[in-house]
Amino acid sequence: MFAKVFAVFAGILVVGATAVAGGKREPVAKVLLITGENNHDWKATTAVLREELENAGVKVVVPEEPATLETKALAGYDAILLNYNRRERWPKSTEQALVRLVRDEGKGLVVVHASDNAFPGWREFEEMIGLAWREGAGHDHYGPFKVHIVDRKHPITSGLDDFETTDELYRDLTKFSDFHVLATAHSKDKDRDYPILFVKIYGKGRVFHTVLGHDARAMRVPGFETTLVRGTLWAARKL
């Protein structure tokens, strides 16, 4: 299983390396990674996210100020990745910018782990990400569990086997809109399966949501890295 996941990820690296080595050194995608606030160790996890995407040939820019979303520079980016969590709402202009970029301009959106805890009451955000951590949500104790691939034909999970990870298994998130499940995991606490990886279309934009990624260790799991890279490229319409 590990060998298969690694082999698939190696293929992604070849694609990225080819694009960079073609003479123009063009990245396979350009991603704005929004961070700077989180109830997790955002500095450590952001470093891993950036490293894994850059190893795949993705250009990653990491501002720590969400107002960057309001700038004209976003026209040149393919996707926005959220490694960000806070309860307080953004200024209205920043919120409107994110919605416009994804819904109206077709930028991709990648939601990682506790980013779905953010902004309770911002209905457009909640509908955009599909599931959100709200009252009644929880997780099994941090520990090992298996991620089960349920859609083996989607570009993000094509050719992947189930994989083991050590992470937080989110459960009982609130559903705000429909989405397509790519992978699940079985909660020992609740004795039922929960969505782990899923995708949706929001207006003109593609959204990839992974509830994995509690810490840097969890992000180093090959299955996480592979699905992060593929999910980001898919959201960016590069896969």
Buried (B, 14 or more C-beta within 10 A) or exposed (E): EEEBBBEBBEEBEEBBBEBBEEEEEEBBBBBBBBBBBBEBEBEEBBBBBBBBBBBBBBBBBBBBEBEBBBEEEBEEBBBBBBBBBBEEBBEEEBBBBBBBBBBEEBBBBBBBBBBBBBBBEBEBBBBBBBBBBBEEBBBBEEEEBBBBBBBEEBEBBEBBBBBBBBBBBBBBBBEBBEBBBBBBBBBEEEEEBBBBBBBBEBBEBBBBBBBBBBBBBBBBBBBBBBBBBBBBBBBBBBB
